[in-house]
Amino acid sequence: MGLEGELRIGLRVNAGRVGEVRIESTRPDVAHALLRGRTRVEIAAAVPLLFSICGRSQAAASELACTVATGESASAPLLERAAVAVAAEILREGAWRVLLEWPRWIGETPDAAAVAAIRGASAPAIAQAAFGMPAPDWLALQTRPEFERWAAAAGTASARFIQRLRDEDSSDNTASTTPLLDGLRLAANVGRVAKALDSDPGFASRPTWHGEPAETGALARLQADPLVADFSRSGSRVMARFVARLRELALLLVQRGTAQVGAVAGPGGGIGWVDGARGLLVHRVRFDGPLAERYDIVAPTEWNFHPRGALALALRDAPAGDLEALRARATRLVNSLDPCVGCRIEFDDA
């Protein structure tokens, strides 16, 4: 286990069903241990080195927070630069997942065209490898029947992944009640996060919105998209999350997608936030002279894997007669929420 730590998902089985879901994170408090007590210049140099995953988002959120915490304004060029960096990272992460990870999840090896598209960062090649057609044509699919016809006929690994998911996810029909939180909702009341960080020492590791766990990520950002909303209404969010990632990838390929970013200064210091590949990332810093007297990070994985959040709700009371089937279901759920660390699924009582 490296600096990133891991998630440990424990399932306690009673009478053939999941009775309890334990979600624990071994992620170290990097902000407290390694960023507090440093100057702004030292923080800017350290953050990209500390985070191997979503490093651009981490750097952007940190720069925004440090800028406003030291009395400067979050200028339009700064916000634009952050948004461009984060959008590029969402595109890169999305293409990597769809073209390289999804095939492996269904037992396939990514084909040469997909690998070449990733390496060349060619938007037309990525679209062809992912959708079997140009991205604008794929975005024209607005209804569920159209989408399902594409999945049956496209011949791409991502389409086969969707077909496999449809078959395996048919039993995951419990709708999640976890609120969807995107950057626009956060921006409307970002001070709530600062107050929570001050009043609750454990907030960064178990964040809540209006006192309840929240889900963040592509599904939250694209919840108003007609196709994504159709899948969300079907009962399970698993398929909706993957469909949202496909839609976001296509939108970014045709330069119709943007990244939500922001910064706010207050008496508790400066807050910088970005809505990145895996969801909402918040940095809050308070300086005492040239040194950071306090540094907090609230990451997407902590939102999405809250012990009372979307994963726990989806697994609690799930059928557990076949433990391997249960493990597969839990793995699908974890992958749909896309943690930025490794995950271990354990049976506490089987």
Backbone torsions as a table, in degrees:
resi	resn	phi	psi	omega
1	MET	NA	126.6	-178.2
2	GLY	-93.8	-159.5	-178.9
3	LEU	-61.6	-29.3	-175.6
4	GLU	-70.2	-26.6	-175.6
5	GLY	77.1	-163.4	-179.8
6	GLU	-155.2	165.6	172.8
7	LEU	-99.3	139.1	175.3
8	ARG	-120.2	116.6	-178.7
9	ILE	-105.1	113.7	179.2
10	GLY	-106.6	128.7	179.9
11	LEU	-114.7	121.9	177.5
12	ARG	-101.4	120.6	-174.8
13	VAL	-100.5	128.9	176.3
14	ASN	-134.6	126.9	175.0
15	ALA	52.6	41.7	174.3
16	GLY	79.5	10.8	178.6
17	ARG	-139.8	160.8	176.7
18	VAL	-76.7	116.1	-179.1
19	GLY	-93.9	-27.3	-177.0
20	GLU	-147.5	140.6	177.1
21	VAL	-118.8	122.1	179.7
22	ARG	-108.4	124.4	178.4
23	ILE	-122.7	114.7	-178.7
24	GLU	-127.0	144.3	177.9
25	SER	-119.2	136.0	175.4
26	THR	-102.3	13.8	178.9
27	ARG	-61.6	127.3	178.1
28	PRO	-73.2	156.8	177.5
29	ASP	-81.3	82.1	-176.5
30	VAL	-62.1	-40.1	-177.5
31	ALA	-60.0	-47.2	-178.2
32	HIS	-69.7	-42.0	-172.2
33	ALA	-79.0	-35.4	-168.8
34	LEU	-119.9	-12.1	-179.2
35	LEU	-110.4	-28.8	177.3
36	ARG	-65.3	139.2	179.7
37	GLY	87.7	3.4	179.7
38	ARG	-104.1	160.1	175.3
39	THR	-79.6	168.5	178.8
40	ARG	-60.3	-41.4	179.5
41	VAL	-64.6	-41.8	179.3
42	GLU	-65.9	-37.5	177.8
43	ILE	-64.3	-44.1	-179.8
44	ALA	-60.9	-34.7	179.3
45	ALA	-77.3	-33.2	-173.6
46	ALA	-79.7	-39.1	-171.5
47	VAL	-57.4	-47.9	179.8
48	PRO	-62.3	-26.2	-179.9
49	LEU	-80.6	-26.3	-175.9
50	LEU	-81.1	-24.5	-173.1
51	PHE	-120.5	105.7	179.6
52	SER	-79.2	-21.7	178.4
53	ILE	-109.6	135.1	-178.6
54	CYS	55.8	38.8	-177.8
55	GLY	-63.4	-34.7	179.2
56	ARG	-67.2	-40.4	178.9
57	SER	-65.3	-42.2	178.8
58	GLN	-61.8	-44.8	-179.4
59	ALA	-64.9	-40.3	-179.0
60	ALA	-66.3	-45.2	179.5
61	ALA	-63.3	-38.8	179.7
62	SER	-66.5	-44.8	-180.0
63	GLU	-62.3	-41.6	178.9
64	LEU	-62.7	-44.8	-178.7
65	ALA	-64.5	-46.1	-178.1
66	CYS	-66.5	-34.9	-179.8
67	THR	-61.3	-51.7	-176.3
68	VAL	-76.5	-26.0	179.4
69	ALA	-68.7	-25.0	-179.6
70	THR	-98.1	14.6	171.9
71	GLY	92.3	-0.5	177.0
72	GLU	-86.1	163.9	177.4
73	SER	-93.4	151.6	174.0
74	ALA	-81.9	90.4	-173.9
75	SER	-68.0	162.0	178.3
76	ALA	-59.5	-42.8	177.5
77	PRO	-62.7	-37.6	178.4
78	LEU	-64.5	-46.4	179.6
79	LEU	-63.4	-40.0	179.2
80	GLU	-64.8	-42.8	179.3
81	ARG	-62.8	-41.1	178.4
82	ALA	-64.7	-44.1	-178.3
83	ALA	-63.1	-41.3	179.8
84	VAL	-64.4	-43.2	-179.9
85	ALA	-64.0	-43.0	-178.3
86	VAL	-68.9	-41.9	178.7
87	ALA	-61.3	-40.7	178.3
88	ALA	-62.9	-37.7	178.9
89	GLU	-70.2	-39.2	176.6
90	ILE	-60.3	-43.0	178.6
91	LEU	-62.7	-47.1	-178.9
92	ARG	-63.4	-46.5	179.8
93	GLU	-64.1	-41.1	-179.4
94	GLY	-64.5	-44.2	178.9
95	ALA	-63.9	-40.6	179.3
96	TRP	-61.5	-46.2	-179.9
97	ARG	-62.4	-52.1	-173.2
98	VAL	-66.0	-42.8	-172.4
99	LEU	-89.3	-27.5	-175.7
100	LEU	-113.0	-40.5	-176.7
101	GLU	-83.0	-45.4	-176.9
102	TRP	-57.9	-43.0	176.1
103	PRO	-58.5	-41.9	-179.4
104	ARG	-64.0	-32.9	-179.6
105	TRP	-68.1	-18.2	176.2
106	ILE	-111.5	20.2	173.6
107	GLY	80.2	18.2	178.7
108	GLU	-105.5	161.1	172.2
109	THR	-100.3	129.5	178.8
110	PRO	-53.7	134.5	-177.2
111	ASP	-78.0	167.6	-173.9
112	ALA	-62.9	-35.8	-179.1
113	ALA	-64.9	-38.8	178.9
114	ALA	-65.9	-43.5	179.2
115	VAL	-63.3	-42.7	179.6
116	ALA	-65.3	-36.9	178.9
117	ALA	-63.9	-41.5	178.2
118	ILE	-63.9	-47.2	-177.5
119	ARG	-64.8	-38.2	-177.9
120	GLY	-84.1	-11.4	-178.9
121	ALA	51.7	37.5	-179.5
122	SER	-90.8	118.8	-178.5
123	ALA	-59.7	-46.9	178.3
124	PRO	-61.4	-38.7	-179.4
125	ALA	-69.3	-39.5	177.4
126	ILE	-63.2	-43.6	179.2
127	ALA	-62.1	-44.0	-179.3
128	GLN	-64.0	-41.1	180.0
129	ALA	-68.7	-34.7	-176.8
130	ALA	-84.2	-42.4	-170.0
131	PHE	-112.2	-16.1	-175.3
132	GLY	73.2	16.0	-178.3
133	MET	-165.2	165.5	176.2
134	PRO	-61.1	149.0	-177.3
135	ALA	-58.0	-41.1	178.7
136	PRO	-60.6	-36.8	178.6
137	ASP	-65.9	-39.6	-179.3
138	TRP	-69.2	-36.9	178.7
139	LEU	-66.0	-19.1	177.9
140	ALA	-71.3	-12.8	175.9
141	LEU	-73.0	110.9	-173.0
142	GLN	-112.4	-14.8	-176.3
143	THR	-119.0	160.4	-179.3
144	ARG	-63.4	-43.6	176.6
145	PRO	-58.5	-40.3	177.7
146	GLU	-62.2	-43.3	179.6
147	PHE	-62.6	-43.4	-178.5
148	GLU	-68.0	-34.1	175.3
149	ARG	-66.5	-38.9	175.5
150	TRP	-61.1	-46.7	-177.8
151	ALA	-60.1	-34.3	-178.3
152	ALA	-77.6	-25.9	-171.0
153	ALA	-111.8	-16.4	-169.3
154	ALA	-66.0	-38.3	-179.6
155	GLY	78.8	9.3	177.3
156	THR	-93.0	160.5	178.9
157	ALA	-63.1	-35.1	179.8
158	SER	-66.7	-36.4	177.0
159	ALA	-66.6	-39.8	177.6
160	ARG	-66.9	-36.0	175.8
161	PHE	-61.2	-44.5	179.3
162	ILE	-61.8	-41.7	178.4
163	GLN	-62.9	-44.0	178.0
164	ARG	-62.9	-42.7	-180.0
165	LEU	-62.5	-42.3	178.3
166	ARG	-57.9	-42.9	-179.2
167	ASP	-69.6	-42.7	-175.1
168	GLU	-81.2	-24.4	-176.7
169	ASP	-90.0	2.8	-174.6
170	SER	-62.9	-25.2	-179.8
171	SER	-87.9	-12.3	-178.1
172	ASP	-87.4	70.3	-170.4
173	ASN	-108.3	22.6	177.8
174	THR	-92.0	118.3	179.8
175	ALA	-70.4	136.6	177.7
176	SER	-83.1	139.2	176.6
177	THR	-99.6	4.4	179.7
178	THR	-66.8	125.3	-179.3
179	PRO	-60.7	147.3	176.7
180	LEU	-93.9	124.9	-174.7
181	LEU	-120.4	117.8	176.5
182	ASP	-116.5	-179.1	-176.1
183	GLY	-62.9	-33.8	-179.1
184	LEU	-66.2	-40.9	177.4
185	ARG	-68.2	-39.2	178.1
186	LEU	-63.4	-43.9	-176.8
187	ALA	-60.3	-30.9	-178.0
188	ALA	-67.3	-21.2	-179.0
189	ASN	-154.6	54.3	-176.7
190	VAL	-67.6	-24.1	178.3
191	GLY	-61.7	-22.4	177.9
192	ARG	-60.2	-37.6	179.4
193	VAL	-67.5	-42.4	179.0
194	ALA	-60.7	-44.1	179.1
195	LYS	-63.7	-39.5	-179.7
196	ALA	-66.8	-38.9	178.0
197	LEU	-63.0	-35.6	179.7
198	ASP	-75.1	-34.7	-174.0
199	SER	-91.2	-20.4	-175.7
200	ASP	-128.6	107.2	-179.1
201	PRO	-59.9	-23.3	-178.3
202	GLY	-96.9	6.9	-173.7
203	PHE	-62.0	-41.9	-176.3
204	ALA	-61.2	-31.0	-179.7
205	SER	-89.8	-19.2	178.9
206	ARG	-141.3	67.5	-174.9
207	PRO	-71.0	151.2	176.5
208	THR	-136.0	163.3	176.7
209	TRP	-124.5	118.4	-173.1
210	HIS	54.6	36.9	176.1
211	GLY	82.7	-0.6	-178.0
212	GLU	-123.1	150.3	174.7
213	PRO	-59.4	152.9	-179.8
214	ALA	-133.3	156.1	175.0
215	GLU	-108.9	138.3	-179.6
216	THR	-133.5	163.5	-178.2
217	GLY	129.6	-162.8	-175.7
218	ALA	-59.7	-39.3	-180.0
219	LEU	-62.5	-41.6	178.6
220	ALA	-64.8	-40.9	-178.3
221	ARG	-69.1	-35.2	-175.0
222	LEU	-107.4	23.4	-176.0
223	GLN	-63.1	-22.4	179.5
224	ALA	-88.0	-8.6	177.7
225	ASP	-63.4	129.3	-174.5
226	PRO	-55.9	-42.9	-178.8
227	LEU	-68.5	-44.3	178.6
228	VAL	-62.6	-44.0	179.9
229	ALA	-62.3	-36.5	178.6
230	ASP	-61.3	-45.4	178.9
231	PHE	-68.4	-35.8	178.6
232	SER	-62.1	-38.4	-179.1
233	ARG	-71.0	-14.2	-175.3
234	SER	-70.7	-14.9	177.8
235	GLY	124.3	-46.9	-179.9
236	SER	-102.8	139.2	176.5
237	ARG	-88.0	-8.1	-174.9
238	VAL	-60.4	-55.9	179.1
239	MET	-61.5	-40.3	-178.7
240	ALA	-59.0	-38.1	-179.9
241	ARG	-64.4	-43.8	-179.0
242	PHE	-70.9	-37.6	176.4
243	VAL	-63.0	-40.9	178.6
244	ALA	-61.3	-37.4	179.4
245	ARG	-67.5	-39.2	176.4
246	LEU	-63.3	-44.5	180.0
247	ARG	-61.9	-43.7	-178.5
248	GLU	-65.1	-40.2	177.4
249	LEU	-59.3	-47.1	-179.2
250	ALA	-63.1	-42.1	179.5
251	LEU	-62.0	-41.1	179.7
252	LEU	-69.9	-34.8	179.4
253	LEU	-64.0	-31.1	178.9
254	VAL	-100.2	12.9	175.9
255	GLN	60.9	34.4	173.6
256	ARG	-104.9	-3.3	178.8
257	GLY	-100.7	147.2	177.0
258	THR	-132.7	163.7	177.5
259	ALA	-106.5	136.6	178.1
260	GLN	-87.7	127.8	179.5
261	VAL	-141.6	161.2	177.7
262	GLY	-172.3	169.9	178.8
263	ALA	-153.0	142.3	-179.4
264	VAL	-140.9	134.4	174.6
265	ALA	-99.8	146.9	178.9
266	GLY	-157.0	180.0	-179.6
267	PRO	-62.9	-22.9	179.4
268	GLY	-89.0	5.4	-178.8
269	GLY	116.9	-159.2	-179.3
270	GLY	-110.3	140.8	177.1
271	ILE	-116.7	128.6	171.5
272	GLY	-120.5	137.4	-179.2
273	TRP	-140.1	150.0	174.6
274	VAL	-138.8	148.8	174.8
275	ASP	-102.7	92.4	-170.4
276	GLY	-94.1	-162.8	-173.3
277	ALA	-55.5	-39.8	-177.0
278	ARG	-102.5	-3.3	177.6
279	GLY	131.2	-158.4	-172.7
280	LEU	-72.7	128.4	177.4
281	LEU	-123.8	125.6	-177.1
282	VAL	-122.0	130.4	170.5
283	HIS	-114.7	135.3	174.3
284	ARG	-131.2	129.0	-178.6
285	VAL	-134.0	143.9	174.7
286	ARG	-129.3	126.2	-178.5
287	PHE	-99.0	143.0	169.8
288	ASP	-117.7	96.9	-170.7
289	GLY	70.7	-136.0	-177.8
290	PRO	-82.8	-9.6	-173.5
291	LEU	-105.5	147.2	177.1
292	ALA	-73.6	111.6	179.5
293	GLU	-78.0	-26.1	177.6
294	ARG	-151.1	143.5	176.9
295	TYR	-143.3	126.9	179.5
296	ASP	-127.5	143.7	174.3
297	ILE	-129.5	128.1	172.6
298	VAL	-114.3	111.4	-171.2
299	ALA	-101.7	159.5	-179.1
300	PRO	-56.8	-38.0	-178.7
301	THR	-61.7	-35.1	178.7
302	GLU	-70.0	-34.0	173.9
303	TRP	-65.3	-51.7	-169.0
304	ASN	-77.8	-20.6	-179.6
305	PHE	-117.0	36.0	172.5
306	HIS	-60.9	141.4	-178.8
307	PRO	-57.3	-20.4	177.2
308	ARG	-113.3	16.8	-171.8
309	GLY	-91.6	-154.0	-170.0
310	ALA	-60.6	-42.5	-178.7
311	LEU	-65.1	-46.9	-179.3
312	ALA	-61.4	-41.6	179.9
313	LEU	-64.2	-38.5	-177.6
314	ALA	-72.5	-28.3	-176.3
315	LEU	-95.4	-25.8	-177.2
316	ARG	-63.6	130.7	-179.6
317	ASP	72.4	14.5	176.8
318	ALA	-70.7	149.3	176.4
319	PRO	-59.2	138.0	-176.0
320	ALA	-134.0	27.1	178.1
321	GLY	-67.3	-33.9	178.1
322	ASP	-113.8	106.5	-173.9
323	LEU	-66.9	-33.7	178.7
324	GLU	-69.3	-37.0	175.5
325	ALA	-65.2	-38.0	177.2
326	LEU	-65.1	-42.0	178.2
327	ARG	-62.0	-41.6	178.6
328	ALA	-63.1	-41.3	179.1
329	ARG	-64.0	-44.3	179.2
330	ALA	-62.8	-38.8	179.3
331	THR	-64.4	-41.6	176.8
332	ARG	-59.3	-44.3	-179.6
333	LEU	-63.3	-44.7	179.0
334	VAL	-61.0	-47.4	-179.5
335	ASN	-62.0	-35.4	-179.9
336	SER	-67.2	-28.5	178.5
337	LEU	-90.7	-12.8	167.3
338	ASP	55.6	68.3	177.8
339	PRO	-68.7	156.2	179.6
340	CYS	-93.5	10.4	176.1
341	VAL	-133.8	167.7	176.0
342	GLY	-67.2	157.6	-176.3
343	CYS	-133.0	135.5	176.8
344	ARG	-118.1	128.0	178.9
345	ILE	-104.5	124.2	-175.7
346	GLU	-125.4	153.5	172.8
347	PHE	-105.6	115.0	-178.2
348	ASP	-73.4	-28.8	-176.0
349	ASP	-154.4	100.2	-176.1
350	ALA	-130.7	NA	NA
